[in-house]
């Protein structure tokens, strides 16, 4: 079966990224690790469709990718500005 | 196995190898920006090769089109997220005055 090695590789990727998310020292490392986990989960869903022969997993992967992008940008904006409803001025004036 | 299956297996396996290489780099690299460099391997070569292999396996069908949409999403969205992350970390680095992501006591 050709799908079991790629599933094992993707699970190893997810485990290592999760270890970095737990370990690592700044909040940006955690955001990077969560972003990597999102990409790995998208690939895992795409492979899972071919393993189980059930349609619909690729749609889940697309929705997961869109939510992953929105979540990452929202967390980063909250880190820089401290307020998700803040607009304009690129966030630089709000912190200083 | 047909030639199509062999090509698909080769592409998907190469993508899996690049995914594991990127994840090992994510663990082993010393500072934050080098870790981001390693993680970008997963989103470009790893995801691209895995999705290309699955598209070869699917052939010309609806599944192949959906996989193409997924590949385009990763191709455009992950550089945007990576750029936002790098800019946020760079602004924080300018505020703190030293590189982010180094454990305390190891910076010189």
N, CA and C atoms of all chains as a GROMACS GRO file, in nm:
protein
  612
    1UNK      N    1   0.084  -0.121   0.000
    1UNK     CA    2   0.000   0.000   0.000
    1UNK      C    3   0.086   0.124   0.000
    2UNK      N    4   0.059   0.217  -0.090
    2UNK     CA    5   0.150   0.330  -0.106
    2UNK      C    6   0.123   0.443  -0.007
    3UNK      N    7   0.010   0.439   0.066
    3UNK     CA    8  -0.025   0.556   0.147
    3UNK      C    9   0.026   0.548   0.290
    4UNK      N   10   0.060   0.427   0.337
    4UNK     CA   11   0.102   0.417   0.477
    4UNK      C   12   0.233   0.488   0.506
    5UNK      N   13   0.338   0.484   0.418
    5UNK     CA   14   0.460   0.560   0.448
    5UNK      C   15   0.437   0.711   0.453
    6UNK      N   16   0.355   0.764   0.360
    6UNK     CA   17   0.335   0.909   0.362
    6UNK      C   18   0.254   0.950   0.484
    7UNK      N   19   0.161   0.863   0.530
    7UNK     CA   20   0.086   0.897   0.652
    7UNK      C   21   0.179   0.895   0.772
    8UNK      N   22   0.272   0.798   0.776
    8UNK     CA   23   0.368   0.793   0.886
    8UNK      C   24   0.458   0.917   0.885
    9UNK      N   25   0.501   0.960   0.764
    9UNK     CA   26   0.587   1.079   0.754
    9UNK      C   27   0.513   1.204   0.799
   10UNK      N   28   0.386   1.215   0.760
   10UNK     CA   29   0.310   1.334   0.800
   10UNK      C   30   0.282   1.334   0.949
   11UNK      N   31   0.258   1.215   1.007
   11UNK     CA   32   0.236   1.210   1.152
   11UNK      C   33   0.364   1.245   1.228
   12UNK      N   34   0.481   1.203   1.174
   12UNK     CA   35   0.608   1.240   1.236
   12UNK      C   36   0.627   1.392   1.229
   13UNK      N   37   0.591   1.451   1.113
   13UNK     CA   38   0.600   1.596   1.099
   13UNK      C   39   0.513   1.667   1.202
   14UNK      N   40   0.389   1.617   1.219
   14UNK     CA   41   0.298   1.680   1.314
   14UNK      C   42   0.351   1.666   1.457
   15UNK      N   43   0.411   1.550   1.490
   15UNK     CA   44   0.462   1.530   1.625
   15UNK      C   45   0.578   1.625   1.654
   16UNK      N   46   0.670   1.641   1.556
   16UNK     CA   47   0.785   1.730   1.577
   16UNK      C   48   0.740   1.875   1.588
   17UNK      N   49   0.642   1.915   1.504
   17UNK     CA   50   0.593   2.052   1.512
   17UNK      C   51   0.522   2.077   1.644
   18UNK      N   52   0.451   1.975   1.694
   18UNK     CA   53   0.384   1.988   1.823
   18UNK      C   54   0.486   2.001   1.936
   19UNK      N   55   0.599   1.928   1.924
   19UNK     CA   56   0.705   1.940   2.024
   19UNK      C   57   0.761   2.081   2.024
   20UNK      N   58   0.777   2.142   1.905
   20UNK     CA   59   0.826   2.280   1.900
   20UNK      C   60   0.722   2.375   1.958
   21UNK      N   61   0.595   2.346   1.936
   21UNK     CA   62   0.492   2.433   1.992
   21UNK      C   63   0.492   2.428   2.145
   22UNK      N   64   0.522   2.312   2.202
   22UNK     CA   65   0.529   2.304   2.348
   22UNK      C   66   0.659   2.365   2.400
   23UNK      N   67   0.770   2.343   2.327
   23UNK     CA   68   0.900   2.381   2.380
   23UNK      C   69   0.924   2.530   2.368
   24UNK      N   70   0.877   2.584   2.250
   24UNK     CA   71   0.940   2.688   2.227
   24UNK      C   72   0.957   2.822   2.224
   25UNK      N   73   1.069   2.879   2.265
   25UNK     CA   74   1.077   2.978   2.376
   25UNK      C   75   0.989   3.100   2.358
   26UNK      N   76   0.974   3.153   2.238
   26UNK     CA   77   0.890   3.273   2.224
   26UNK      C   78   0.753   3.234   2.169
   27UNK      N   79   0.664   3.331   2.168
   27UNK     CA   80   0.528   3.306   2.119
   27UNK      C   81   0.530   3.292   1.966
   28UNK      N   82   0.631   3.351   1.900
   28UNK     CA   83   0.638   3.340   1.754
   28UNK      C   84   0.670   3.198   1.711
   29UNK      N   85   0.752   3.129   1.792
   29UNK     CA   86   0.780   2.987   1.763
   29UNK      C   87   0.652   2.906   1.772
   30UNK      N   88   0.568   2.939   1.869
   30UNK     CA   89   0.443   2.863   1.882
   30UNK      C   90   0.350   2.890   1.765
   31UNK      N   91   0.345   3.018   1.720
   31UNK     CA   92   0.261   3.049   1.605
   31UNK      C   93   0.312   2.978   1.480
   32UNK      N   94   0.445   2.975   1.463
   32UNK     CA   95   0.504   2.904   1.349
   32UNK      C   96   0.474   2.755   1.353
   33UNK      N   97   0.482   2.697   1.474
   33UNK     CA   98   0.455   2.554   1.487
   33UNK      C   99   0.308   2.523   1.460
   34UNK      N  100   0.218   2.610   1.507
   34UNK     CA  101   0.075   2.587   1.482
   34UNK      C  102   0.045   2.599   1.333
   35UNK      N  103   0.112   2.694   1.267
   35UNK     CA  104   0.095   2.709   1.122
   35UNK      C  105   0.142   2.582   1.049
   36UNK      N  106   0.256   2.527   1.095
   36UNK     CA  107   0.308   2.404   1.035
   36UNK      C  108   0.214   2.286   1.059
   37UNK      N  109   0.158   2.280   1.180
   37UNK     CA  110   0.060   2.174   1.210
   37UNK      C  111  -0.060   2.186   1.118
   38UNK      N  112  -0.102   2.311   1.089
   38UNK     CA  113  -0.214   2.330   0.998
   38UNK      C  114  -0.185   2.278   0.858
   39UNK      N  115  -0.065   2.310   0.808
   39UNK     CA  116  -0.027   2.260   0.675
   39UNK      C  117  -0.020   2.108   0.672
   40UNK      N  118   0.039   2.049   0.779
   40UNK     CA  119   0.047   1.904   0.786
   40UNK      C  120  -0.090   1.839   0.793
   41UNK      N  121  -0.183   1.902   0.865
   41UNK     CA  122  -0.318   1.846   0.874
   41UNK      C  123  -0.390   1.854   0.740
   42UNK      N  124  -0.364   1.963   0.663
   42UNK     CA  125  -0.424   1.972   0.530
   42UNK      C  126  -0.376   1.859   0.441
   43UNK      N  127  -0.243   1.832   0.444
   43UNK     CA  128  -0.188   1.724   0.361
   43UNK      C  129  -0.241   1.589   0.407
   44UNK      N  130  -0.253   1.574   0.541
   44UNK     CA  131  -0.302   1.446   0.594
   44UNK      C  132  -0.447   1.421   0.551
   45UNK      N  133  -0.528   1.527   0.550
   45UNK     CA  134  -0.666   1.510   0.505
   45UNK      C  135  -0.671   1.475   0.356
   46UNK      N  136  -0.583   1.538   0.276
   46UNK     CA  137  -0.582   1.509   0.133
   46UNK      C  138  -0.541   1.365   0.106
   47UNK      N  139  -0.445   1.312   0.185
   47UNK     CA  140  -0.403   1.173   0.166
   47UNK      C  141  -0.511   1.078   0.215
   48UNK      N  142  -0.580   1.118   0.325
   48UNK     CA  143  -0.681   1.032   0.386
   48UNK      C  144  -0.797   1.005   0.292
   49UNK      N  145  -0.826   1.101   0.204
   49UNK     CA  146  -0.932   1.080   0.106
   49UNK      C  147  -0.899   0.962   0.015
   50UNK      N  148  -0.771   0.955  -0.027
   50UNK     CA  149  -0.732   0.846  -0.117
   50UNK      C  150  -0.719   0.715  -0.043
   51UNK      N  151  -0.690   0.720   0.089
   51UNK     CA  152  -0.679   0.596   0.166
   51UNK      C  153  -0.817   0.535   0.190
   52UNK      N  154  -0.916   0.618   0.221
   52UNK     CA  155  -1.046   0.564   0.258
   52UNK      C  156  -1.146   0.561   0.143
   53UNK      N  157  -1.111   0.626   0.029
   53UNK     CA  158  -1.200   0.630  -0.088
   53UNK      C  159  -1.336   0.692  -0.057
   54UNK      N  160  -1.339   0.784   0.039
   54UNK     CA  161  -1.463   0.855   0.066
   54UNK      C  162  -1.446   1.000   0.023
   55UNK      N  163  -1.537   1.055  -0.057
   55UNK     CA  164  -1.520   1.193  -0.103
   55UNK      C  165  -1.548   1.292   0.009
   56UNK      N  166  -1.488   1.409  -0.001
   56UNK     CA  167  -1.519   1.514   0.093
   56UNK      C  168  -1.405   1.557   0.181
   57UNK      N  169  -1.300   1.474   0.193
   57UNK     CA  170  -1.190   1.513   0.279
   57UNK      C  171  -1.112   1.631   0.222
   58UNK      N  172  -1.106   1.642   0.089
   58UNK     CA  173  -1.032   1.754   0.030
   58UNK      C  174  -1.104   1.886   0.059
   59UNK      N  175  -1.237   1.884   0.061
   59UNK     CA  176  -1.310   2.005   0.098
   59UNK      C  177  -1.278   2.046   0.241
   60UNK      N  178  -1.271   1.947   0.330
   60UNK     CA  179  -1.232   1.977   0.469
   60UNK      C  180  -1.093   2.038   0.473
   61UNK      N  181  -1.003   1.987   0.388
   61UNK     CA  182  -0.867   2.040   0.387
   61UNK      C  183  -0.866   2.186   0.339
   62UNK      N  184  -0.948   2.219   0.239
   62UNK     CA  185  -0.952   2.356   0.189
   62UNK      C  186  -1.004   2.451   0.298
   63UNK      N  187  -1.112   2.409   0.366
   63UNK     CA  188  -1.168   2.493   0.473
   63UNK      C  189  -1.067   2.508   0.586
   64UNK      N  190  -0.996   2.399   0.619
   64UNK     CA  191  -0.894   2.406   0.723
   64UNK      C  192  -0.783   2.504   0.686
   65UNK      N  193  -0.745   2.505   0.558
   65UNK     CA  194  -0.641   2.598   0.515
   65UNK      C  195  -0.685   2.742   0.524
   66UNK      N  196  -0.808   2.770   0.486
   66UNK     CA  197  -0.858   2.908   0.496
   66UNK      C  198  -0.863   2.954   0.642
   67UNK      N  199  -0.912   2.865   0.731
   67UNK     CA  200  -0.919   2.902   0.872
   67UNK      C  201  -0.780   2.916   0.932
   68UNK      N  202  -0.685   2.836   0.882
   68UNK     CA  203  -0.547   2.844   0.930
   68UNK      C  204  -0.487   2.981   0.901
   69UNK      N  205  -0.507   3.030   0.778
   69UNK     CA  206  -0.455   3.163   0.741
   69UNK      C  207  -0.519   3.271   0.826
   70UNK      N  208  -0.652   3.266   0.839
   70UNK     CA  209  -0.722   3.370   0.915
   70UNK      C  210  -0.678   3.368   1.062
   71UNK      N  211  -0.664   3.247   1.120
   71UNK     CA  212  -0.622   3.237   1.258
   71UNK      C  213  -0.482   3.290   1.281
   72UNK      N  214  -0.389   3.258   1.190
   72UNK     CA  215  -0.252   3.306   1.205
   72UNK      C  216  -0.246   3.459   1.199
   73UNK      N  217  -0.315   3.518   1.100
   73UNK     CA  218  -0.313   3.664   1.088
   73UNK      C  219  -0.378   3.729   1.209
   74UNK      N  220  -0.486   3.668   1.262
   74UNK     CA  221  -0.553   3.725   1.378
   74UNK      C  222  -0.463   3.722   1.500
   75UNK      N  223  -0.392   3.607   1.523
   75UNK     CA  224  -0.303   3.598   1.639
   75UNK      C  225  -0.190   3.701   1.626
   76UNK      N  226  -0.134   3.716   1.505
   76UNK     CA  227  -0.022   3.809   1.488
   76UNK      C  228  -0.068   3.952   1.507
   77UNK      N  229  -0.189   3.986   1.458
   77UNK     CA  230  -0.238   4.121   1.479
   77UNK      C  231  -0.263   4.148   1.626
   78UNK      N  232  -0.314   4.046   1.697
   78UNK     CA  233  -0.337   4.063   1.840
   78UNK      C  234  -0.205   4.083   1.914
   79UNK      N  235  -0.100   4.013   1.870
   79UNK     CA  236   0.031   4.029   1.934
   79UNK      C  237   0.089   4.167   1.911
   80UNK      N  238   0.072   4.220   1.790
   80UNK     CA  239   0.137   4.347   1.759
   80UNK      C  240   0.058   4.465   1.811
   81UNK      N  241  -0.075   4.459   1.798
   81UNK     CA  242  -0.156   4.575   1.831
   81UNK      C  243  -0.218   4.561   1.969
   82UNK      N  244  -0.252   4.437   2.009
   82UNK     CA  245  -0.318   4.417   2.136
   82UNK      C  246  -0.467   4.434   2.130
   83UNK      N  247  -0.522   4.445   2.008
   83UNK     CA  248  -0.666   4.468   1.993
   83UNK      C  249  -0.704   4.424   1.853
   84UNK      N  250  -0.798   4.330   1.843
   84UNK     CA  251  -0.835   4.282   1.711
   84UNK      C  252  -0.920   4.382   1.636
   85UNK      N  253  -0.986   4.475   1.706
   85UNK     CA  254  -1.071   4.572   1.638
   85UNK      C  255  -0.999   4.698   1.599
   86UNK      N  256  -0.867   4.701   1.620
   86UNK     CA  257  -0.790   4.822   1.590
   86UNK      C  258  -0.767   4.834   1.440
   87UNK      N  259  -0.780   4.955   1.386
   87UNK     CA  260  -0.760   4.972   1.243
   87UNK      C  261  -0.655   5.078   1.214
   88UNK      N  262  -0.598   5.072   1.095
   88UNK     CA  263  -0.508   5.176   1.047
   88UNK      C  264  -0.371   5.172   1.109
   89UNK      N  265  -0.288   5.261   1.076
   89UNK     CA  266  -0.154   5.298   1.124
   89UNK      C  267  -0.061   5.180   1.152
   90UNK      N  268  -0.090   5.066   1.098
   90UNK     CA  269   0.001   4.950   1.097
   90UNK      C  270   0.041   4.903   1.236
   91UNK      N  271  -0.028   4.951   1.338
   91UNK     CA  272  -0.002   4.900   1.471
   91UNK      C  273   0.119   4.956   1.542
   92UNK      N  274   0.196   5.041   1.477
   92UNK     CA  275   0.320   5.086   1.540
   92UNK      C  276   0.293   5.189   1.649
   93UNK      N  277   0.196   5.275   1.627
   93UNK     CA  278   0.173   5.383   1.723
   93UNK      C  279   0.101   5.334   1.847
   94UNK      N  280   0.035   5.218   1.836
   94UNK     CA  281  -0.047   5.174   1.948
   94UNK      C  282   0.038   5.121   2.062
   95UNK      N  283   0.158   5.070   2.030
   95UNK     CA  284   0.240   5.010   2.135
   95UNK      C  285   0.330   5.112   2.202
   96UNK      N  286   0.354   5.225   2.138
   96UNK     CA  287   0.453   5.317   2.195
   96UNK      C  288   0.390   5.442   2.250
   97UNK      N  289   0.149  -0.267  -1.060
   97UNK     CA  290   0.129  -0.122  -1.057
   97UNK      C  291   0.160  -0.063  -1.194
   98UNK      N  292   0.078   0.031  -1.234
   98UNK     CA  293   0.099   0.096  -1.362
   98UNK      C  294   0.202   0.208  -1.347
   99UNK      N  295   0.238   0.266  -1.461
   99UNK     CA  296   0.336   0.375  -1.458
   99UNK      C  297   0.281   0.495  -1.382
  100UNK      N  298   0.150   0.518  -1.394
  100UNK     CA  299   0.089   0.629  -1.320
  100UNK      C  300   0.104   0.610  -1.169
  101UNK      N  301   0.085   0.488  -1.122
  101UNK     CA  302   0.100   0.462  -0.980
  101UNK      C  303   0.243   0.480  -0.934
  102UNK      N  304   0.338   0.438  -1.019
  102UNK     CA  305   0.479   0.454  -0.982
  102UNK      C  306   0.516   0.601  -0.970
  103UNK      N  307   0.471   0.682  -1.068
  103UNK     CA  308   0.503   0.826  -1.062
  103UNK      C  309   0.439   0.890  -0.939
  104UNK      N  310   0.313   0.852  -0.911
  104UNK     CA  311   0.245   0.908  -0.794
  104UNK      C  312   0.316   0.869  -0.666
  105UNK      N  313   0.356   0.742  -0.654
  105UNK     CA  314   0.426   0.698  -0.534
  105UNK      C  315   0.558   0.770  -0.516
  106UNK      N  316   0.629   0.790  -0.629
  106UNK     CA  317   0.758   0.860  -0.621
  106UNK      C  318   0.740   1.003  -0.573
  107UNK      N  319   0.643   1.075  -0.630
  107UNK     CA  320   0.622   1.215  -0.593
  107UNK      C  321   0.576   1.227  -0.447
  108UNK      N  322   0.482   1.141  -0.406
  108UNK     CA  323   0.431   1.150  -0.269
  108UNK      C  324   0.539   1.115  -0.169
  109UNK      N  325   0.623   1.014  -0.201
  109UNK     CA  326   0.730   0.976  -0.109
  109UNK      C  327   0.833   1.087  -0.096
  110UNK      N  328   0.867   1.152  -0.210
  110UNK     CA  329   0.961   1.264  -0.203
  110UNK      C  330   0.903   1.378  -0.118
  111UNK      N  331   0.773   1.404  -0.132
  111UNK     CA  332   0.709   1.506  -0.049
  111UNK      C  333   0.714   1.471   0.098
  112UNK      N  334   0.691   1.345   0.132
  112UNK     CA  335   0.700   1.303   0.271
  112UNK      C  336   0.839   1.319   0.329
  113UNK      N  337   0.941   1.287   0.248
  113UNK     CA  338   1.079   1.305   0.294
  113UNK      C  339   1.108   1.451   0.323
  114UNK      N  340   1.061   1.542   0.233
  114UNK     CA  341   1.085   1.685   0.256
  114UNK      C  342   1.009   1.735   0.378
  115UNK      N  343   0.888   1.679   0.403
  115UNK     CA  344   0.813   1.718   0.522
  115UNK      C  345   0.890   1.683   0.649
  116UNK      N  346   0.947   1.561   0.652
  116UNK     CA  347   1.021   1.520   0.771
  116UNK      C  348   1.148   1.603   0.787
  117UNK      N  349   1.216   1.636   0.674
  117UNK     CA  350   1.336   1.720   0.680
  117UNK      C  351   1.301   1.858   0.739
  118UNK      N  352   1.191   1.916   0.693
  118UNK     CA  353   1.150   2.046   0.746
  118UNK      C  354   1.115   2.041   0.894
  119UNK      N  355   1.050   1.933   0.937
  119UNK     CA  356   1.013   1.922   1.078
  119UNK      C  357   1.136   1.903   1.165
  120UNK      N  358   1.234   1.826   1.118
  120UNK     CA  359   1.358   1.810   1.195
  120UNK      C  360   1.430   1.943   1.205
  121UNK      N  361   1.429   2.021   1.095
  121UNK     CA  362   1.488   2.155   1.100
  121UNK      C  363   1.415   2.245   1.197
  122UNK      N  364   1.284   2.229   1.206
  122UNK     CA  365   1.205   2.308   1.300
  122UNK      C  366   1.245   2.280   1.444
  123UNK      N  367   1.288   2.156   1.471
  123UNK     CA  368   1.332   2.123   1.606
  123UNK      C  369   1.477   2.165   1.628
  124UNK      N  370   1.564   2.144   1.530
  124UNK     CA  371   1.708   2.153   1.553
  124UNK      C  372   1.766   2.292   1.537
  125UNK      N  373   1.701   2.382   1.462
  125UNK     CA  374   1.762   2.511   1.431
  125UNK      C  375   1.770   2.599   1.556
  126UNK      N  376   1.874   2.685   1.563
  126UNK     CA  377   1.899   2.754   1.690
  126UNK      C  378   1.813   2.877   1.716
  127UNK      N  379   1.785   2.960   1.615
  127UNK     CA  380   1.711   3.083   1.641
  127UNK      C  381   1.579   3.081   1.565
  128UNK      N  382   1.498   3.183   1.591
  128UNK     CA  383   1.363   3.180   1.536
  128UNK      C  384   1.361   3.192   1.384
  129UNK      N  385   1.444   3.282   1.329
  129UNK     CA  386   1.435   3.304   1.184
  129UNK      C  387   1.490   3.184   1.107
  130UNK      N  388   1.589   3.116   1.162
  130UNK     CA  389   1.636   2.993   1.098
  130UNK      C  390   1.531   2.883   1.107
  131UNK      N  391   1.456   2.881   1.218
  131UNK     CA  392   1.347   2.783   1.228
  131UNK      C  393   1.240   2.810   1.125
  132UNK      N  394   1.214   2.940   1.100
  132UNK     CA  395   1.113   2.972   0.999
  132UNK      C  396   1.161   2.933   0.860
  133UNK      N  397   1.291   2.949   0.837
  133UNK     CA  398   1.351   2.904   0.710
  133UNK      C  399   1.332   2.754   0.691
  134UNK      N  400   1.353   2.676   0.800
  134UNK     CA  401   1.338   2.531   0.787
  134UNK      C  402   1.192   2.493   0.766
  135UNK      N  403   1.101   2.564   0.833
  135UNK     CA  404   0.959   2.526   0.823
  135UNK      C  405   0.902   2.558   0.685
  136UNK      N  406   0.965   2.651   0.612
  136UNK     CA  407   0.911   2.684   0.480
  136UNK      C  408   0.932   2.571   0.381
  137UNK      N  409   1.024   2.478   0.411
  137UNK     CA  410   1.042   2.361   0.324
  137UNK      C  411   0.914   2.278   0.321
  138UNK      N  412   0.847   2.267   0.437
  138UNK     CA  413   0.725   2.188   0.443
  138UNK      C  414   0.618   2.248   0.353
  139UNK      N  415   0.610   2.382   0.353
  139UNK     CA  416   0.498   2.445   0.283
  139UNK      C  417   0.522   2.460   0.134
  140UNK      N  418   0.647   2.453   0.088
  140UNK     CA  419   0.672   2.466  -0.055
  140UNK      C  420   0.695   2.329  -0.119
  141UNK      N  421   0.810   2.268  -0.089
  141UNK     CA  422   0.843   2.141  -0.154
  141UNK      C  423   0.758   2.026  -0.102
  142UNK      N  424   0.740   2.018   0.031
  142UNK     CA  425   0.665   1.906   0.085
  142UNK      C  426   0.521   1.904   0.037
  143UNK      N  427   0.450   2.015   0.060
  143UNK     CA  428   0.309   2.019   0.020
  143UNK      C  429   0.295   2.012  -0.132
  144UNK      N  430   0.384   2.080  -0.204
  144UNK     CA  431   0.374   2.079  -0.350
  144UNK      C  432   0.392   1.940  -0.408
  145UNK      N  433   0.492   1.865  -0.358
  145UNK     CA  434   0.516   1.732  -0.413
  145UNK      C  435   0.406   1.635  -0.374
  146UNK      N  436   0.357   1.643  -0.249
  146UNK     CA  437   0.250   1.552  -0.208
  146UNK      C  438   0.124   1.577  -0.289
  147UNK      N  439   0.089   1.704  -0.309
  147UNK     CA  440  -0.034   1.734  -0.384
  147UNK      C  441  -0.017   1.700  -0.532
  148UNK      N  442   0.104   1.721  -0.586
  148UNK     CA  443   0.127   1.682  -0.726
  148UNK      C  444   0.115   1.531  -0.743
  149UNK      N  445   0.168   1.454  -0.646
  149UNK     CA  446   0.156   1.309  -0.653
  149UNK      C  447   0.013   1.262  -0.644
  150UNK      N  448  -0.065   1.325  -0.554
  150UNK     CA  449  -0.206   1.285  -0.542
  150UNK      C  450  -0.283   1.323  -0.668
  151UNK      N  451  -0.245   1.436  -0.735
  151UNK     CA  452  -0.312   1.473  -0.859
  151UNK      C  453  -0.281   1.375  -0.970
  152UNK      N  454  -0.156   1.326  -0.973
  152UNK     CA  455  -0.122   1.222  -1.072
  152UNK      C  456  -0.203   1.096  -1.045
  153UNK      N  457  -0.219   1.060  -0.917
  153UNK     CA  458  -0.297   0.941  -0.881
  153UNK      C  459  -0.444   0.959  -0.919
  154UNK      N  460  -0.499   1.080  -0.900
  154UNK     CA  461  -0.642   1.101  -0.926
  154UNK      C  462  -0.672   1.109  -1.074
  155UNK      N  463  -0.576   1.151  -1.156
  155UNK     CA  464  -0.603   1.167  -1.298
  155UNK      C  465  -0.690   1.290  -1.324
  156UNK      N  466  -0.752   1.294  -1.441
  156UNK     CA  467  -0.837   1.408  -1.475
  156UNK      C  468  -0.977   1.383  -1.418
  157UNK      N  469  -1.004   1.442  -1.302
  157UNK     CA  470  -1.134   1.423  -1.239
  157UNK      C  471  -1.164   1.541  -1.149
  158UNK      N  472  -1.276   1.534  -1.079
  158UNK     CA  473  -1.313   1.642  -0.986
  158UNK      C  474  -1.216   1.649  -0.870
  159UNK      N  475  -1.169   1.530  -0.824
  159UNK     CA  476  -1.074   1.527  -0.713
  159UNK      C  477  -0.946   1.602  -0.750
  160UNK      N  478  -0.902   1.585  -0.874
  160UNK     CA  479  -0.780   1.653  -0.918
  160UNK      C  480  -0.798   1.805  -0.916
  161UNK      N  481  -0.919   1.851  -0.956
  161UNK     CA  482  -0.944   1.995  -0.952
  161UNK      C  483  -0.944   2.048  -0.811
  162UNK      N  484  -1.005   1.970  -0.718
  162UNK     CA  485  -1.006   2.015  -0.578
  162UNK      C  486  -0.865   2.017  -0.520
  163UNK      N  487  -0.785   1.918  -0.559
  163UNK     CA  488  -0.646   1.918  -0.511
  163UNK      C  489  -0.569   2.037  -0.568
  164UNK      N  490  -0.601   2.077  -0.694
  164UNK     CA  491  -0.536   2.194  -0.752
  164UNK      C  492  -0.573   2.320  -0.674
  165UNK      N  493  -0.701   2.330  -0.634
  165UNK     CA  494  -0.743   2.445  -0.552
  165UNK      C  495  -0.668   2.446  -0.420
  166UNK      N  496  -0.655   2.326  -0.359
  166UNK     CA  497  -0.582   2.315  -0.232
  166UNK      C  498  -0.435   2.356  -0.249
  167UNK      N  499  -0.373   2.312  -0.359
  167UNK     CA  500  -0.235   2.350  -0.384
  167UNK      C  501  -0.218   2.499  -0.407
  168UNK      N  502  -0.312   2.560  -0.480
  168UNK     CA  503  -0.304   2.705  -0.501
  168UNK      C  504  -0.324   2.779  -0.370
  169UNK      N  505  -0.413   2.727  -0.283
  169UNK     CA  506  -0.434   2.790  -0.153
  169UNK      C  507  -0.306   2.790  -0.070
  170UNK      N  508  -0.238   2.673  -0.066
  170UNK     CA  509  -0.112   2.666   0.009
  170UNK      C  510  -0.008   2.756  -0.056
  171UNK      N  511  -0.007   2.759  -0.191
  171UNK     CA  512   0.095   2.835  -0.263
  171UNK      C  513   0.084   2.984  -0.237
  172UNK      N  514  -0.038   3.035  -0.221
  172UNK     CA  515  -0.054   3.179  -0.200
  172UNK      C  516  -0.068   3.216  -0.053
  173UNK      N  517  -0.131   3.131   0.029
  173UNK     CA  518  -0.161   3.171   0.166
  173UNK      C  519  -0.042   3.155   0.259
  174UNK      N  520   0.037   3.049   0.241
  174UNK     CA  521   0.144   3.027   0.339
  174UNK      C  522   0.257   3.130   0.327
  175UNK      N  523   0.294   3.182   0.205
  175UNK     CA  524   0.389   3.293   0.206
  175UNK      C  525   0.335   3.419   0.271
  176UNK      N  526   0.204   3.443   0.260
  176UNK     CA  527   0.145   3.560   0.325
  176UNK      C  528   0.154   3.546   0.477
  177UNK      N  529   0.120   3.427   0.529
  177UNK     CA  530   0.128   3.405   0.673
  177UNK      C  531   0.272   3.411   0.720
  178UNK      N  532   0.365   3.356   0.641
  178UNK     CA  533   0.505   3.357   0.681
  178UNK      C  534   0.560   3.500   0.682
  179UNK      N  535   0.518   3.580   0.584
  179UNK     CA  536   0.564   3.719   0.580
  179UNK      C  537   0.512   3.798   0.699
  180UNK      N  538   0.384   3.776   0.735
  180UNK     CA  539   0.328   3.846   0.850
  180UNK      C  540   0.400   3.804   0.978
  181UNK      N  541   0.431   3.675   0.989
  181UNK     CA  542   0.501   3.624   1.107
  181UNK      C  543   0.641   3.683   1.117
  182UNK      N  544   0.712   3.688   1.003
  182UNK     CA  545   0.848   3.742   1.003
  182UNK      C  546   0.846   3.891   1.038
  183UNK      N  547   0.747   3.964   0.986
  183UNK     CA  548   0.743   4.107   1.015
  183UNK      C  549   0.711   4.132   1.162
  184UNK      N  550   0.619   4.054   1.219
  184UNK     CA  551   0.586   4.070   1.360
  184UNK      C  552   0.707   4.037   1.448
  185UNK      N  553   0.778   3.929   1.414
  185UNK     CA  554   0.896   3.893   1.493
  185UNK      C  555   1.006   3.996   1.478
  186UNK      N  556   1.019   4.056   1.357
  186UNK     CA  557   1.123   4.156   1.336
  186UNK      C  558   1.094   4.284   1.415
  187UNK      N  559   0.966   4.323   1.420
  187UNK     CA  560   0.929   4.439   1.501
  187UNK      C  561   0.957   4.413   1.649
  188UNK      N  562   0.925   4.292   1.695
  188UNK     CA  563   0.953   4.258   1.834
  188UNK      C  564   1.103   4.256   1.862
  189UNK      N  565   1.181   4.211   1.762
  189UNK     CA  566   1.327   4.209   1.779
  189UNK      C  567   1.380   4.350   1.794
  190UNK      N  568   1.325   4.446   1.717
  190UNK     CA  569   1.370   4.584   1.729
  190UNK      C  570   1.332   4.642   1.864
  191UNK      N  571   1.218   4.599   1.919
  191UNK     CA  572   1.178   4.652   2.049
  191UNK      C  573   1.262   4.592   2.161
  192UNK      N  574   1.286   4.461   2.154
  192UNK     CA  575   1.359   4.394   2.262
  192UNK      C  576   1.507   4.426   2.255
  193UNK      N  577   1.563   4.437   2.133
  193UNK     CA  578   1.703   4.473   2.119
  193UNK      C  579   1.794   4.354   2.096
  194UNK      N  580   1.739   4.232   2.093
  194UNK     CA  581   1.820   4.116   2.057
  194UNK      C  582   1.733   4.019   1.980
  195UNK      N  583   1.796   3.918   1.921
  195UNK     CA  584   1.723   3.826   1.836
  195UNK      C  585   1.623   3.746   1.919
  196UNK      N  586   1.506   3.723   1.860
  196UNK     CA  587   1.406   3.646   1.934
  196UNK      C  588   1.433   3.497   1.916
  197UNK      N  589   1.389   3.418   2.011
  197UNK     CA  590   1.396   3.274   1.997
  197UNK      C  591   1.520   3.210   2.052
  198UNK      N  592   1.614   3.289   2.103
  198UNK     CA  593   1.733   3.230   2.165
  198UNK      C  594   1.703   3.208   2.313
  199UNK      N  595   1.733   3.090   2.367
  199UNK     CA  596   1.709   3.069   2.510
  199UNK      C  597   1.793   3.164   2.593
  200UNK      N  598   1.745   3.210   2.709
  200UNK     CA  599   1.819   3.304   2.788
  200UNK      C  600   1.950   3.246   2.837
  201UNK      N  601   2.055   3.327   2.830
  201UNK     CA  602   2.187   3.281   2.872
  201UNK      C  603   2.273   3.231   2.759
  202UNK      N  604   2.213   3.206   2.641
  202UNK     CA  605   2.293   3.157   2.529
  202UNK      C  606   2.324   3.266   2.428
  203UNK      N  607   2.264   3.385   2.446
  203UNK     CA  608   2.295   3.492   2.351
  203UNK      C  609   2.423   3.562   2.394
  204UNK      N  610   2.501   3.606   2.294
  204UNK     CA  611   2.629   3.668   2.326
  204UNK      C  612   2.626   3.816   2.294
   0.00000   0.00000   0.00000
